[in-house]
Amino acid sequence: MQNGRPAKLNVRPMQSIGSGVFELKDSDEKTWYRMVYLARIEDTIYVLDCFEKDTARTERKDLNTARSRLSQVKQRILEERYEKRKPR
C-alpha cells in the first residue's frame, strides 16, 4: 500500500468513522486482527488504530479511538497547510 499497490488483505470502508477511512482485516484460528487507517493523503497513509479482537463485533472503544485520532490527523493536516501558506 505504501508503494501504491492494492492491499493483499481484505479491506472495507469504515464510513462510520469517517470518509476515506478503511479497515484492513486478517485473522487466524483464534483472533481477528484489524488496522484502521485513513487513505493516502499527500503520499502519507495515517494509521488510526491497530487492535486484536476475539469476536466479530468491533468494540465501541476501538471505534472511538479511531474517530479521535482521525480528528487529530485532520487538525494536523490543516495546521500544516496553513503553515505552508503563511507569509514569512
N, C-alpha and C positions, 0 to 999 in steps of 0.2 A: 504494500500500500504506500509505503514511504516513497517508492520509486514510480508511483503512478499506475501500478498494476492492480487488478481487482483482487479482493481478498480471497483466500483459498478456503476459508471457513464460512459458515452460514452468517449472513448479515441481514438485519432487519431494521427498518426505520423506527425511531423512538419519538414519534410526534408528541407523545405525552410529556416528554422532557423539553423538546424544542425543535424548531426547524433546522434541518441539517445534522441532526443527532442520530447516530446509529448504534446498534448493539452487535458486537462480534461474538458469536456463540461457539462453544465447544463443550464436550463432555467426555467422561469415562464411565465406568460401571457404577460409580458411587456419587459423583459430583458433577454439577453443571458449572462451567466457567464462563464468566462474562466480562467484556470490556465495553464500556460505553464511551463513545468518542464523538467529537464534532468533526465533520468532514473538513477536508483541506481548505484552509483559508490562507492565501498568500504563501503557499508552499509549506504550511505547517498543519499537522494533524494534532488536535488537542485531545488528550486522553482525559476524560472527566472522572472515570471511576473504573476500577477492576475489582471483581469480587467472585467468590465461590458461593454456590447455593446448593441446598440438598432437596429443594422442591422446585416444581415447575414455575411457581409464582415468584416474581421479583419483589422483595420486601420494600415497603414504603420508605424506609430509611435510606436504602440504596438509590431509589428514585430521587429523593430529596437531596442527597449528596450530589448527584449528577446535576440537578437543577441549580443548586447553589454554585457549583463550580462553573457551570455554563454562564451564569450571571457574572461571575468574576472574570471569566475569559472575555466576555463581551465588553465589560468595562475596561479591561486592559487593552483590548484592541482599539477601542475609542480613544483612550488616552494616548496610545502610541501614534495613531493617525493625527491627533491634534498636535502632538509634539513635532511631527514631521512638517506640518503646515505652518506652524508658528514662526513668524519672522524672528530673525536673530539680530 
